[in-house]
Amino acid sequence: MDHHPAAARLTEAATLAVQQHGTGNLLRIVLIVMFLGCALTAWFLLRGYKRKDD
């Protein structure tokens, strides 16, 4: 099984955040990223439904 250094760094950063500030900040960050991701996905999908009336 290969180890991915980026995944290890993310896991370490998440663990550090939980140890220092509790789960509240980590959950807040996850929710914000999730919300922004959903908004960007909706914008990307819905922009194709525009009709040009030329």
ModelCIF file with pLDDT and N, C-alpha, C, O atoms, coordinates in Angstrom:
data_MODEL
#
_entry.id   MODEL 
#
_entity.id                         1 
_entity.type                       polymer 
_entity.pdbx_number_of_molecules   1 
#
_entity_poly.entity_id                      1 
_entity_poly.type                           'polypeptide(L)' 
_entity_poly.nstd_linkage                   no 
_entity_poly.nstd_monomer                   no 
_entity_poly.pdbx_seq_one_letter_code       MDHHPAAARLTEAATLAVQQHGTGNLLRIVLIVMFLGCALTAWFLLRGYKRKDD 
_entity_poly.pdbx_seq_one_letter_code_can   MDHHPAAARLTEAATLAVQQHGTGNLLRIVLIVMFLGCALTAWFLLRGYKRKDD 
_entity_poly.pdbx_strand_id                 A 
#
loop_
_entity_poly_seq.entity_id 
_entity_poly_seq.num 
_entity_poly_seq.mon_id 
_entity_poly_seq.hetero 
1 1  MET n 
1 2  ASP n 
1 3  HIS n 
1 4  HIS n 
1 5  PRO n 
1 6  ALA n 
1 7  ALA n 
1 8  ALA n 
1 9  ARG n 
1 10 LEU n 
1 11 THR n 
1 12 GLU n 
1 13 ALA n 
1 14 ALA n 
1 15 THR n 
1 16 LEU n 
1 17 ALA n 
1 18 VAL n 
1 19 GLN n 
1 20 GLN n 
1 21 HIS n 
1 22 GLY n 
1 23 THR n 
1 24 GLY n 
1 25 ASN n 
1 26 LEU n 
1 27 LEU n 
1 28 ARG n 
1 29 ILE n 
1 30 VAL n 
1 31 LEU n 
1 32 ILE n 
1 33 VAL n 
1 34 MET n 
1 35 PHE n 
1 36 LEU n 
1 37 GLY n 
1 38 CYS n 
1 39 ALA n 
1 40 LEU n 
1 41 THR n 
1 42 ALA n 
1 43 TRP n 
1 44 PHE n 
1 45 LEU n 
1 46 LEU n 
1 47 ARG n 
1 48 GLY n 
1 49 TYR n 
1 50 LYS n 
1 51 ARG n 
1 52 LYS n 
1 53 ASP n 
1 54 ASP n 
#
_struct_asym.id          A 
_struct_asym.entity_id   1 
#
loop_
_ma_qa_metric.id 
_ma_qa_metric.mode 
_ma_qa_metric.name 
_ma_qa_metric.software_group_id 
_ma_qa_metric.type 
1 global pLDDT . pLDDT 
2 local  pLDDT . pLDDT 
#
_ma_qa_metric_global.metric_id      1 
_ma_qa_metric_global.metric_value   78.44 
_ma_qa_metric_global.model_id       1 
_ma_qa_metric_global.ordinal_id     1 
#
loop_
_ma_qa_metric_local.label_asym_id 
_ma_qa_metric_local.label_comp_id 
_ma_qa_metric_local.label_seq_id 
_ma_qa_metric_local.metric_id 
_ma_qa_metric_local.metric_value 
_ma_qa_metric_local.model_id 
_ma_qa_metric_local.ordinal_id 
A MET 1  2 44.00 1 1  
A ASP 2  2 55.00 1 2  
A HIS 3  2 64.00 1 3  
A HIS 4  2 68.00 1 4  
A PRO 5  2 76.00 1 5  
A ALA 6  2 73.00 1 6  
A ALA 7  2 71.00 1 7  
A ALA 8  2 78.00 1 8  
A ARG 9  2 78.00 1 9  
A LEU 10 2 73.00 1 10 
A THR 11 2 77.00 1 11 
A GLU 12 2 82.00 1 12 
A ALA 13 2 76.00 1 13 
A ALA 14 2 75.00 1 14 
A THR 15 2 79.00 1 15 
A LEU 16 2 76.00 1 16 
A ALA 17 2 68.00 1 17 
A VAL 18 2 70.00 1 18 
A GLN 19 2 72.00 1 19 
A GLN 20 2 68.00 1 20 
A HIS 21 2 64.00 1 21 
A GLY 22 2 65.00 1 22 
A THR 23 2 71.00 1 23 
A GLY 24 2 78.00 1 24 
A ASN 25 2 77.00 1 25 
A LEU 26 2 78.00 1 26 
A LEU 27 2 86.00 1 27 
A ARG 28 2 86.00 1 28 
A ILE 29 2 85.00 1 29 
A VAL 30 2 89.00 1 30 
A LEU 31 2 92.00 1 31 
A ILE 32 2 93.00 1 32 
A VAL 33 2 94.00 1 33 
A MET 34 2 96.00 1 34 
A PHE 35 2 95.00 1 35 
A LEU 36 2 96.00 1 36 
A GLY 37 2 95.00 1 37 
A CYS 38 2 96.00 1 38 
A ALA 39 2 95.00 1 39 
A LEU 40 2 94.00 1 40 
A THR 41 2 94.00 1 41 
A ALA 42 2 93.00 1 42 
A TRP 43 2 91.00 1 43 
A PHE 44 2 89.00 1 44 
A LEU 45 2 89.00 1 45 
A LEU 46 2 88.00 1 46 
A ARG 47 2 86.00 1 47 
A GLY 48 2 78.00 1 48 
A TYR 49 2 74.00 1 49 
A LYS 50 2 70.00 1 50 
A ARG 51 2 64.00 1 51 
A LYS 52 2 63.00 1 52 
A ASP 53 2 55.00 1 53 
A ASP 54 2 54.00 1 54 
#
loop_
_atom_site.group_PDB 
_atom_site.id 
_atom_site.type_symbol 
_atom_site.label_atom_id 
_atom_site.label_alt_id 
_atom_site.label_comp_id 
_atom_site.label_asym_id 
_atom_site.label_entity_id 
_atom_site.label_seq_id 
_atom_site.pdbx_PDB_ins_code 
_atom_site.Cartn_x 
_atom_site.Cartn_y 
_atom_site.Cartn_z 
_atom_site.occupancy 
_atom_site.B_iso_or_equiv 
_atom_site.pdbx_formal_charge 
_atom_site.auth_seq_id 
_atom_site.auth_comp_id 
_atom_site.auth_asym_id 
_atom_site.auth_atom_id 
_atom_site.pdbx_PDB_model_num 
ATOM 1   N N  . MET A 1 1  ? 0.842   -1.166 0.000   1.00 44.00 ? 1  MET A N  1 
ATOM 2   C CA . MET A 1 1  ? 0.000   0.000  0.000   1.00 44.00 ? 1  MET A CA 1 
ATOM 3   C C  . MET A 1 1  ? 0.894   1.238  0.000   1.00 44.00 ? 1  MET A C  1 
ATOM 4   O O  . MET A 1 1  ? 1.806   1.352  0.819   1.00 44.00 ? 1  MET A O  1 
ATOM 5   N N  . ASP A 1 2  ? 0.629   2.161  -0.919  1.00 55.00 ? 2  ASP A N  1 
ATOM 6   C CA . ASP A 1 2  ? 1.423   3.383  -1.008  1.00 55.00 ? 2  ASP A CA 1 
ATOM 7   C C  . ASP A 1 2  ? 0.919   4.430  -0.022  1.00 55.00 ? 2  ASP A C  1 
ATOM 8   O O  . ASP A 1 2  ? -0.278  4.543  0.243   1.00 55.00 ? 2  ASP A O  1 
ATOM 9   N N  . HIS A 1 3  ? 1.861   5.184  0.505   1.00 64.00 ? 3  HIS A N  1 
ATOM 10  C CA . HIS A 1 3  ? 1.506   6.295  1.389   1.00 64.00 ? 3  HIS A CA 1 
ATOM 11  C C  . HIS A 1 3  ? 1.562   7.579  0.594   1.00 64.00 ? 3  HIS A C  1 
ATOM 12  O O  . HIS A 1 3  ? 2.490   7.801  -0.184  1.00 64.00 ? 3  HIS A O  1 
ATOM 13  N N  . HIS A 1 4  ? 0.564   8.425  0.790   1.00 68.00 ? 4  HIS A N  1 
ATOM 14  C CA . HIS A 1 4  ? 0.503   9.695  0.081   1.00 68.00 ? 4  HIS A CA 1 
ATOM 15  C C  . HIS A 1 4  ? 0.884   10.813 1.047   1.00 68.00 ? 4  HIS A C  1 
ATOM 16  O O  . HIS A 1 4  ? 0.202   11.009 2.053   1.00 68.00 ? 4  HIS A O  1 
ATOM 17  N N  . PRO A 1 5  ? 1.957   11.550 0.764   1.00 76.00 ? 5  PRO A N  1 
ATOM 18  C CA . PRO A 1 5  ? 2.397   12.590 1.686   1.00 76.00 ? 5  PRO A CA 1 
ATOM 19  C C  . PRO A 1 5  ? 1.371   13.708 1.845   1.00 76.00 ? 5  PRO A C  1 
ATOM 20  O O  . PRO A 1 5  ? 1.260   14.287 2.926   1.00 76.00 ? 5  PRO A O  1 
ATOM 21  N N  . ALA A 1 6  ? 0.623   14.023 0.795   1.00 73.00 ? 6  ALA A N  1 
ATOM 22  C CA . ALA A 1 6  ? -0.383  15.088 0.905   1.00 73.00 ? 6  ALA A CA 1 
ATOM 23  C C  . ALA A 1 6  ? -1.489  14.670 1.864   1.00 73.00 ? 6  ALA A C  1 
ATOM 24  O O  . ALA A 1 6  ? -1.941  15.473 2.681   1.00 73.00 ? 6  ALA A O  1 
ATOM 25  N N  . ALA A 1 7  ? -1.922  13.434 1.771   1.00 71.00 ? 7  ALA A N  1 
ATOM 26  C CA . ALA A 1 7  ? -2.970  12.940 2.666   1.00 71.00 ? 7  ALA A CA 1 
ATOM 27  C C  . ALA A 1 7  ? -2.476  12.910 4.107   1.00 71.00 ? 7  ALA A C  1 
ATOM 28  O O  . ALA A 1 7  ? -3.227  13.209 5.036   1.00 71.00 ? 7  ALA A O  1 
ATOM 29  N N  . ALA A 1 8  ? -1.228  12.554 4.283   1.00 78.00 ? 8  ALA A N  1 
ATOM 30  C CA . ALA A 1 8  ? -0.662  12.518 5.638   1.00 78.00 ? 8  ALA A CA 1 
ATOM 31  C C  . ALA A 1 8  ? -0.607  13.921 6.227   1.00 78.00 ? 8  ALA A C  1 
ATOM 32  O O  . ALA A 1 8  ? -0.893  14.116 7.408   1.00 78.00 ? 8  ALA A O  1 
ATOM 33  N N  . ARG A 1 9  ? -0.236  14.900 5.397   1.00 78.00 ? 9  ARG A N  1 
ATOM 34  C CA . ARG A 1 9  ? -0.196  16.285 5.884   1.00 78.00 ? 9  ARG A CA 1 
ATOM 35  C C  . ARG A 1 9  ? -1.577  16.793 6.244   1.00 78.00 ? 9  ARG A C  1 
ATOM 36  O O  . ARG A 1 9  ? -1.742  17.484 7.249   1.00 78.00 ? 9  ARG A O  1 
ATOM 37  N N  . LEU A 1 10 ? -2.585  16.453 5.425   1.00 73.00 ? 10 LEU A N  1 
ATOM 38  C CA . LEU A 1 10 ? -3.957  16.877 5.724   1.00 73.00 ? 10 LEU A CA 1 
ATOM 39  C C  . LEU A 1 10 ? -4.454  16.236 7.013   1.00 73.00 ? 10 LEU A C  1 
ATOM 40  O O  . LEU A 1 10 ? -5.098  16.890 7.832   1.00 73.00 ? 10 LEU A O  1 
ATOM 41  N N  . THR A 1 11 ? -4.154  14.970 7.185   1.00 77.00 ? 11 THR A N  1 
ATOM 42  C CA . THR A 1 11 ? -4.562  14.277 8.405   1.00 77.00 ? 11 THR A CA 1 
ATOM 43  C C  . THR A 1 11 ? -3.877  14.877 9.621   1.00 77.00 ? 11 THR A C  1 
ATOM 44  O O  . THR A 1 11 ? -4.497  15.069 10.667  1.00 77.00 ? 11 THR A O  1 
ATOM 45  N N  . GLU A 1 12 ? -2.606  15.167 9.476   1.00 82.00 ? 12 GLU A N  1 
ATOM 46  C CA . GLU A 1 12 ? -1.861  15.772 10.590  1.00 82.00 ? 12 GLU A CA 1 
ATOM 47  C C  . GLU A 1 12 ? -2.405  17.154 10.927  1.00 82.00 ? 12 GLU A C  1 
ATOM 48  O O  . GLU A 1 12 ? -2.533  17.500 12.101  1.00 82.00 ? 12 GLU A O  1 
ATOM 49  N N  . ALA A 1 13 ? -2.727  17.948 9.904   1.00 76.00 ? 13 ALA A N  1 
ATOM 50  C CA . ALA A 1 13 ? -3.277  19.293 10.134  1.00 76.00 ? 13 ALA A CA 1 
ATOM 51  C C  . ALA A 1 13 ? -4.639  19.208 10.814  1.00 76.00 ? 13 ALA A C  1 
ATOM 52  O O  . ALA A 1 13 ? -4.935  19.990 11.717  1.00 76.00 ? 13 ALA A O  1 
ATOM 53  N N  . ALA A 1 14 ? -5.468  18.261 10.381  1.00 75.00 ? 14 ALA A N  1 
ATOM 54  C CA . ALA A 1 14 ? -6.785  18.092 11.001  1.00 75.00 ? 14 ALA A CA 1 
ATOM 55  C C  . ALA A 1 14 ? -6.653  17.651 12.448  1.00 75.00 ? 14 ALA A C  1 
ATOM 56  O O  . ALA A 1 14 ? -7.381  18.134 13.315  1.00 75.00 ? 14 ALA A O  1 
ATOM 57  N N  . THR A 1 15 ? -5.732  16.739 12.713  1.00 79.00 ? 15 THR A N  1 
ATOM 58  C CA . THR A 1 15 ? -5.509  16.275 14.079  1.00 79.00 ? 15 THR A CA 1 
ATOM 59  C C  . THR A 1 15 ? -5.017  17.408 14.966  1.00 79.00 ? 15 THR A C  1 
ATOM 60  O O  . THR A 1 15 ? -5.446  17.541 16.112  1.00 79.00 ? 15 THR A O  1 
ATOM 61  N N  . LEU A 1 16 ? -4.125  18.215 14.436  1.00 76.00 ? 16 LEU A N  1 
ATOM 62  C CA . LEU A 1 16 ? -3.610  19.349 15.193  1.00 76.00 ? 16 LEU A CA 1 
ATOM 63  C C  . LEU A 1 16 ? -4.718  20.346 15.499  1.00 76.00 ? 16 LEU A C  1 
ATOM 64  O O  . LEU A 1 16 ? -4.787  20.874 16.609  1.00 76.00 ? 16 LEU A O  1 
ATOM 65  N N  . ALA A 1 17 ? -5.588  20.610 14.521  1.00 68.00 ? 17 ALA A N  1 
ATOM 66  C CA . ALA A 1 17 ? -6.690  21.554 14.714  1.00 68.00 ? 17 ALA A CA 1 
ATOM 67  C C  . ALA A 1 17 ? -7.649  21.053 15.784  1.00 68.00 ? 17 ALA A C  1 
ATOM 68  O O  . ALA A 1 17 ? -8.139  21.835 16.599  1.00 68.00 ? 17 ALA A O  1 
ATOM 69  N N  . VAL A 1 18 ? -7.914  19.763 15.784  1.00 70.00 ? 18 VAL A N  1 
ATOM 70  C CA . VAL A 1 18 ? -8.825  19.197 16.775  1.00 70.00 ? 18 VAL A CA 1 
ATOM 71  C C  . VAL A 1 18 ? -8.206  19.263 18.164  1.00 70.00 ? 18 VAL A C  1 
ATOM 72  O O  . VAL A 1 18 ? -8.901  19.555 19.137  1.00 70.00 ? 18 VAL A O  1 
ATOM 73  N N  . GLN A 1 19 ? -6.919  18.997 18.266  1.00 72.00 ? 19 GLN A N  1 
ATOM 74  C CA . GLN A 1 19 ? -6.257  19.019 19.566  1.00 72.00 ? 19 GLN A CA 1 
ATOM 75  C C  . GLN A 1 19 ? -6.204  20.433 20.131  1.00 72.00 ? 19 GLN A C  1 
ATOM 76  O O  . GLN A 1 19 ? -6.378  20.619 21.336  1.00 72.00 ? 19 GLN A O  1 
ATOM 77  N N  . GLN A 1 20 ? -5.971  21.418 19.298  1.00 68.00 ? 20 GLN A N  1 
ATOM 78  C CA . GLN A 1 20 ? -5.805  22.781 19.781  1.00 68.00 ? 20 GLN A CA 1 
ATOM 79  C C  . GLN A 1 20 ? -7.135  23.482 20.026  1.00 68.00 ? 20 GLN A C  1 
ATOM 80  O O  . GLN A 1 20 ? -7.278  24.206 21.011  1.00 68.00 ? 20 GLN A O  1 
ATOM 81  N N  . HIS A 1 21 ? -8.113  23.275 19.142  1.00 64.00 ? 21 HIS A N  1 
ATOM 82  C CA . HIS A 1 21 ? -9.321  24.089 19.203  1.00 64.00 ? 21 HIS A CA 1 
ATOM 83  C C  . HIS A 1 21 ? -10.598 23.285 19.373  1.00 64.00 ? 21 HIS A C  1 
ATOM 84  O O  . HIS A 1 21 ? -11.683 23.865 19.420  1.00 64.00 ? 21 HIS A O  1 
ATOM 85  N N  . GLY A 1 22 ? -10.501 22.000 19.463  1.00 65.00 ? 22 GLY A N  1 
ATOM 86  C CA . GLY A 1 22 ? -11.690 21.181 19.579  1.00 65.00 ? 22 GLY A CA 1 
ATOM 87  C C  . GLY A 1 22 ? -12.282 20.910 18.203  1.00 65.00 ? 22 GLY A C  1 
ATOM 88  O O  . GLY A 1 22 ? -11.740 21.338 17.184  1.00 65.00 ? 22 GLY A O  1 
ATOM 89  N N  . THR A 1 23 ? -13.387 20.204 18.188  1.00 71.00 ? 23 THR A N  1 
ATOM 90  C CA . THR A 1 23 ? -13.983 19.810 16.917  1.00 71.00 ? 23 THR A CA 1 
ATOM 91  C C  . THR A 1 23 ? -14.809 20.915 16.285  1.00 71.00 ? 23 THR A C  1 
ATOM 92  O O  . THR A 1 23 ? -15.156 20.819 15.108  1.00 71.00 ? 23 THR A O  1 
ATOM 93  N N  . GLY A 1 24 ? -15.129 21.950 17.024  1.00 78.00 ? 24 GLY A N  1 
ATOM 94  C CA . GLY A 1 24 ? -15.978 23.020 16.500  1.00 78.00 ? 24 GLY A CA 1 
ATOM 95  C C  . GLY A 1 24 ? -15.384 23.725 15.298  1.00 78.00 ? 24 GLY A C  1 
ATOM 96  O O  . GLY A 1 24 ? -16.073 23.934 14.300  1.00 78.00 ? 24 GLY A O  1 
ATOM 97  N N  . ASN A 1 25 ? -14.105 24.096 15.379  1.00 77.00 ? 25 ASN A N  1 
ATOM 98  C CA . ASN A 1 25 ? -13.475 24.801 14.262  1.00 77.00 ? 25 ASN A CA 1 
ATOM 99  C C  . ASN A 1 25 ? -13.319 23.903 13.049  1.00 77.00 ? 25 ASN A C  1 
ATOM 100 O O  . ASN A 1 25 ? -13.523 24.349 11.920  1.00 77.00 ? 25 ASN A O  1 
ATOM 101 N N  . LEU A 1 26 ? -12.964 22.655 13.263  1.00 78.00 ? 26 LEU A N  1 
ATOM 102 C CA . LEU A 1 26 ? -12.807 21.726 12.150  1.00 78.00 ? 26 LEU A CA 1 
ATOM 103 C C  . LEU A 1 26 ? -14.153 21.524 11.450  1.00 78.00 ? 26 LEU A C  1 
ATOM 104 O O  . LEU A 1 26 ? -14.219 21.535 10.220  1.00 78.00 ? 26 LEU A O  1 
ATOM 105 N N  . LEU A 1 27 ? -15.207 21.343 12.213  1.00 86.00 ? 27 LEU A N  1 
ATOM 106 C CA . LEU A 1 27 ? -16.538 21.171 11.632  1.00 86.00 ? 27 LEU A CA 1 
ATOM 107 C C  . LEU A 1 27 ? -16.954 22.421 10.869  1.00 86.00 ? 27 LEU A C  1 
ATOM 108 O O  . LEU A 1 27 ? -17.549 22.328 9.795   1.00 86.00 ? 27 LEU A O  1 
ATOM 109 N N  . ARG A 1 28 ? -16.645 23.580 11.418  1.00 86.00 ? 28 ARG A N  1 
ATOM 110 C CA . ARG A 1 28 ? -16.979 24.849 10.760  1.00 86.00 ? 28 ARG A CA 1 
ATOM 111 C C  . ARG A 1 28 ? -16.257 24.957 9.413   1.00 86.00 ? 28 ARG A C  1 
ATOM 112 O O  . ARG A 1 28 ? -16.856 25.371 8.420   1.00 86.00 ? 28 ARG A O  1 
ATOM 113 N N  . ILE A 1 29 ? -14.991 24.591 9.378   1.00 85.00 ? 29 ILE A N  1 
ATOM 114 C CA . ILE A 1 29 ? -14.217 24.655 8.139   1.00 85.00 ? 29 ILE A CA 1 
ATOM 115 C C  . ILE A 1 29 ? -14.773 23.663 7.120   1.00 85.00 ? 29 ILE A C  1 
ATOM 116 O O  . ILE A 1 29 ? -14.913 23.997 5.944   1.00 85.00 ? 29 ILE A O  1 
ATOM 117 N N  . VAL A 1 30 ? -15.087 22.456 7.559   1.00 89.00 ? 30 VAL A N  1 
ATOM 118 C CA . VAL A 1 30 ? -15.640 21.446 6.654   1.00 89.00 ? 30 VAL A CA 1 
ATOM 119 C C  . VAL A 1 30 ? -16.963 21.925 6.068   1.00 89.00 ? 30 VAL A C  1 
ATOM 120 O O  . VAL A 1 30 ? -17.199 21.753 4.872   1.00 89.00 ? 30 VAL A O  1 
ATOM 121 N N  . LEU A 1 31 ? -17.820 22.514 6.873   1.00 92.00 ? 31 LEU A N  1 
ATOM 122 C CA . LEU A 1 31 ? -19.115 22.996 6.387   1.00 92.00 ? 31 LEU A CA 1 
ATOM 123 C C  . LEU A 1 31 ? -18.952 24.151 5.405   1.00 92.00 ? 31 LEU A C  1 
ATOM 124 O O  . LEU A 1 31 ? -19.668 24.213 4.406   1.00 92.00 ? 31 LEU A O  1 
ATOM 125 N N  . ILE A 1 32 ? -18.033 25.057 5.670   1.00 93.00 ? 32 ILE A N  1 
ATOM 126 C CA . ILE A 1 32 ? -17.812 26.184 4.766   1.00 93.00 ? 32 ILE A CA 1 
ATOM 127 C C  . ILE A 1 32 ? -17.289 25.690 3.423   1.00 93.00 ? 32 ILE A C  1 
ATOM 128 O O  . ILE A 1 32 ? -17.760 26.129 2.374   1.00 93.00 ? 32 ILE A O  1 
ATOM 129 N N  . VAL A 1 33 ? -16.323 24.784 3.448   1.00 94.00 ? 33 VAL A N  1 
ATOM 130 C CA . VAL A 1 33 ? -15.773 24.241 2.202   1.00 94.00 ? 33 VAL A CA 1 
ATOM 131 C C  . VAL A 1 33 ? -16.857 23.481 1.440   1.00 94.00 ? 33 VAL A C  1 
ATOM 132 O O  . VAL A 1 33 ? -16.934 23.582 0.216   1.00 94.00 ? 33 VAL A O  1 
ATOM 133 N N  . MET A 1 34 ? -17.685 22.730 2.141   1.00 96.00 ? 34 MET A N  1 
ATOM 134 C CA . MET A 1 34 ? -18.753 21.989 1.508   1.00 96.00 ? 34 MET A CA 1 
ATOM 135 C C  . MET A 1 34 ? -19.768 22.934 0.858   1.00 96.00 ? 34 MET A C  1 
ATOM 136 O O  . MET A 1 34 ? -20.217 22.693 -0.262  1.00 96.00 ? 34 MET A O  1 
ATOM 137 N N  . PHE A 1 35 ? -20.122 23.998 1.557   1.00 95.00 ? 35 PHE A N  1 
ATOM 138 C CA . PHE A 1 35 ? -21.077 24.981 1.031   1.00 95.00 ? 35 PHE A CA 1 
ATOM 139 C C  . PHE A 1 35 ? -20.519 25.668 -0.207  1.00 95.00 ? 35 PHE A C  1 
ATOM 140 O O  . PHE A 1 35 ? -21.225 25.822 -1.204  1.00 95.00 ? 35 PHE A O  1 
ATOM 141 N N  . LEU A 1 36 ? -19.256 26.083 -0.149  1.00 96.00 ? 36 LEU A N  1 
ATOM 142 C CA . LEU A 1 36 ? -18.640 26.726 -1.308  1.00 96.00 ? 36 LEU A CA 1 
ATOM 143 C C  . LEU A 1 36 ? -18.533 25.759 -2.486  1.00 96.00 ? 36 LEU A C  1 
ATOM 144 O O  . LEU A 1 36 ? -18.745 26.151 -3.633  1.00 96.00 ? 36 LEU A O  1 
ATOM 145 N N  . GLY A 1 37 ? -18.212 24.521 -2.211  1.00 95.00 ? 37 GLY A N  1 
ATOM 146 C CA . GLY A 1 37 ? -18.143 23.522 -3.268  1.00 95.00 ? 37 GLY A CA 1 
ATOM 147 C C  . GLY A 1 37 ? -19.494 23.296 -3.933  1.00 95.00 ? 37 GLY A C  1 
ATOM 148 O O  . GLY A 1 37 ? -19.575 23.167 -5.154  1.00 95.00 ? 37 GLY A O  1 
ATOM 149 N N  . CYS A 1 38 ? -20.550 23.247 -3.131  1.00 96.00 ? 38 CYS A N  1 
ATOM 150 C CA . CYS A 1 38 ? -21.898 23.082 -3.696  1.00 96.00 ? 38 CYS A CA 1 
ATOM 151 C C  . CYS A 1 38 ? -22.289 24.293 -4.525  1.00 96.00 ? 38 CYS A C  1 
ATOM 152 O O  . CYS A 1 38 ? -22.880 24.142 -5.594  1.00 96.00 ? 38 CYS A O  1 
ATOM 153 N N  . ALA A 1 39 ? -21.971 25.489 -4.051  1.00 95.00 ? 39 ALA A N  1 
ATOM 154 C CA . ALA A 1 39 ? -22.301 26.706 -4.790  1.00 95.00 ? 39 ALA A CA 1 
ATOM 155 C C  . ALA A 1 39 ? -21.553 26.756 -6.116  1.00 95.00 ? 39 ALA A C  1 
ATOM 156 O O  . ALA A 1 39 ? -22.140 27.095 -7.144  1.00 95.00 ? 39 ALA A O  1 
ATOM 157 N N  . LEU A 1 40 ? -20.280 26.426 -6.105  1.00 94.00 ? 40 LEU A N  1 
ATOM 158 C CA . LEU A 1 40 ? -19.505 26.432 -7.345  1.00 94.00 ? 40 LEU A CA 1 
ATOM 159 C C  . LEU A 1 40 ? -19.984 25.353 -8.314  1.00 94.00 ? 40 LEU A C  1 
ATOM 160 O O  . LEU A 1 40 ? -20.021 25.578 -9.524  1.00 94.00 ? 40 LEU A O  1 
ATOM 161 N N  . THR A 1 41 ? -20.346 24.198 -7.798  1.00 94.00 ? 41 THR A N  1 
ATOM 162 C CA . THR A 1 41 ? -20.866 23.136 -8.654  1.00 94.00 ? 41 THR A CA 1 
ATOM 163 C C  . THR A 1 41 ? -22.190 23.545 -9.280  1.00 94.00 ? 41 THR A C  1 
ATOM 164 O O  . THR A 1 41 ? -22.410 23.318 -10.470 1.00 94.00 ? 41 THR A O  1 
ATOM 165 N N  . ALA A 1 42 ? -23.078 24.147 -8.488  1.00 93.00 ? 42 ALA A N  1 
ATOM 166 C CA . ALA A 1 42 ? -24.362 24.617 -9.016  1.00 93.00 ? 42 ALA A CA 1 
ATOM 167 C C  . ALA A 1 42 ? -24.145 25.679 -10.080 1.00 93.00 ? 42 ALA A C  1 
ATOM 168 O O  . ALA A 1 42 ? -24.787 25.649 -11.129 1.00 93.00 ? 42 ALA A O  1 
ATOM 169 N N  . TRP A 1 43 ? -23.241 26.618 -9.817  1.00 91.00 ? 43 TRP A N  1 
ATOM 170 C CA . TRP A 1 43 ? -22.964 27.667 -10.814 1.00 91.00 ? 43 TRP A CA 1 
ATOM 171 C C  . TRP A 1 43 ? -22.437 27.047 -12.103 1.00 91.00 ? 43 TRP A C  1 
ATOM 172 O O  . TRP A 1 43 ? -22.866 27.424 -13.193 1.00 91.00 ? 43 TRP A O  1 
ATOM 173 N N  . PHE A 1 44 ? -21.520 26.110 -11.988 1.00 89.00 ? 44 PHE A N  1 
ATOM 174 C CA . PHE A 1 44 ? -20.929 25.473 -13.171 1.00 89.00 ? 44 PHE A CA 1 
ATOM 175 C C  . PHE A 1 44 ? -21.988 24.719 -13.971 1.00 89.00 ? 44 PHE A C  1 
ATOM 176 O O  . PHE A 1 44 ? -21.999 24.784 -15.200 1.00 89.00 ? 44 PHE A O  1 
ATOM 177 N N  . LEU A 1 45 ? -22.876 24.006 -13.284 1.00 89.00 ? 45 LEU A N  1 
ATOM 178 C CA . LEU A 1 45 ? -23.897 23.245 -13.990 1.00 89.00 ? 45 LEU A CA 1 
ATOM 179 C C  . LEU A 1 45 ? -24.979 24.145 -14.577 1.00 89.00 ? 45 LEU A C  1 
ATOM 180 O O  . LEU A 1 45 ? -25.438 23.916 -15.696 1.00 89.00 ? 45 LEU A O  1 
ATOM 181 N N  . LEU A 1 46 ? -25.383 25.155 -13.836 1.00 88.00 ? 46 LEU A N  1 
ATOM 182 C CA . LEU A 1 46 ? -26.489 26.004 -14.288 1.00 88.00 ? 46 LEU A CA 1 
ATOM 183 C C  . LEU A 1 46 ? -26.079 27.004 -15.355 1.00 88.00 ? 46 LEU A C  1 
ATOM 184 O O  . LEU A 1 46 ? -26.941 27.498 -16.083 1.00 88.00 ? 46 LEU A O  1 
ATOM 185 N N  . ARG A 1 47 ? -24.813 27.316 -15.473 1.00 86.00 ? 47 ARG A N  1 
ATOM 186 C CA . ARG A 1 47 ? -24.408 28.287 -16.488 1.00 86.00 ? 47 ARG A CA 1 
ATOM 187 C C  . ARG A 1 47 ? -24.584 27.740 -17.896 1.00 86.00 ? 47 ARG A C  1 
ATOM 188 O O  . ARG A 1 47 ? -24.657 28.509 -18.855 1.00 86.00 ? 47 ARG A O  1 
ATOM 189 N N  . GLY A 1 48 ? -24.652 26.437 -18.027 1.00 78.00 ? 48 GLY A N  1 
ATOM 190 C CA . GLY A 1 48 ? -24.875 25.832 -19.332 1.00 78.00 ? 48 GLY A CA 1 
ATOM 191 C C  . GLY A 1 48 ? -26.308 25.919 -19.795 1.00 78.00 ? 48 GLY A C  1 
ATOM 192 O O  . GLY A 1 48 ? -26.588 25.652 -20.964 1.00 78.00 ? 48 GLY A O  1 
ATOM 193 N N  . TYR A 1 49 ? -27.246 26.291 -18.902 1.00 74.00 ? 49 TYR A N  1 
ATOM 194 C CA . TYR A 1 49 ? -28.650 26.349 -19.262 1.00 74.00 ? 49 TYR A CA 1 
ATOM 195 C C  . TYR A 1 49 ? -29.077 27.730 -19.748 1.00 74.00 ? 49 TYR A C  1 
ATOM 196 O O  . TYR A 1 49 ? -30.253 27.936 -20.049 1.00 74.00 ? 49 TYR A O  1 
ATOM 197 N N  . LYS A 1 50 ? -28.151 28.675 -19.830 1.00 70.00 ? 50 LYS A N  1 
ATOM 198 C CA . LYS A 1 50 ? -28.485 29.984 -20.345 1.00 70.00 ? 50 LYS A CA 1 
ATOM 199 C C  . LYS A 1 50 ? -28.815 29.863 -21.833 1.00 70.00 ? 50 LYS A C  1 
ATOM 200 O O  . LYS A 1 50 ? -28.199 29.093 -22.568 1.00 70.00 ? 50 LYS A O  1 
ATOM 201 N N  . ARG A 1 51 ? -29.804 30.646 -22.246 1.00 64.00 ? 51 ARG A N  1 
ATOM 202 C CA . ARG A 1 51 ? -30.124 30.678 -23.672 1.00 64.00 ? 51 ARG A CA 1 
ATOM 203 C C  . ARG A 1 51 ? -29.759 32.042 -24.223 1.00 64.00 ? 51 ARG A C  1 
ATOM 204 O O  . ARG A 1 51 ? -30.081 33.072 -23.632 1.00 64.00 ? 51 ARG A O  1 
ATOM 205 N N  . LYS A 1 52 ? -29.094 32.038 -25.341 1.00 63.00 ? 52 LYS A N  1 
ATOM 206 C CA . LYS A 1 52 ? -28.746 33.296 -25.973 1.00 63.00 ? 52 LYS A CA 1 
ATOM 207 C C  . LYS A 1 52 ? -29.817 33.604 -27.003 1.00 63.00 ? 52 LYS A C  1 
ATOM 208 O O  . LYS A 1 52 ? -30.086 32.794 -27.889 1.00 63.00 ? 52 LYS A O  1 
ATOM 209 N N  . ASP A 1 53 ? -30.428 34.774 -26.888 1.00 55.00 ? 53 ASP A N  1 
ATOM 210 C CA . ASP A 1 53 ? -31.471 35.189 -27.816 1.00 55.00 ? 53 ASP A CA 1 
ATOM 211 C C  . ASP A 1 53 ? -30.875 36.126 -28.852 1.00 55.00 ? 53 ASP A C  1 
ATOM 212 O O  . ASP A 1 53 ? -31.133 37.329 -28.835 1.00 55.00 ? 53 ASP A O  1 
ATOM 213 N N  . ASP A 1 54 ? -30.078 35.569 -29.753 1.00 54.00 ? 54 ASP A N  1 
ATOM 214 C CA . ASP A 1 54 ? -29.465 36.384 -30.802 1.00 54.00 ? 54 ASP A CA 1 
ATOM 215 C C  . ASP A 1 54 ? -30.341 36.411 -32.030 1.00 54.00 ? 54 ASP A C  1 
ATOM 216 O O  . ASP A 1 54 ? -29.992 37.049 -33.023 1.00 54.00 ? 54 ASP A O  1 
#
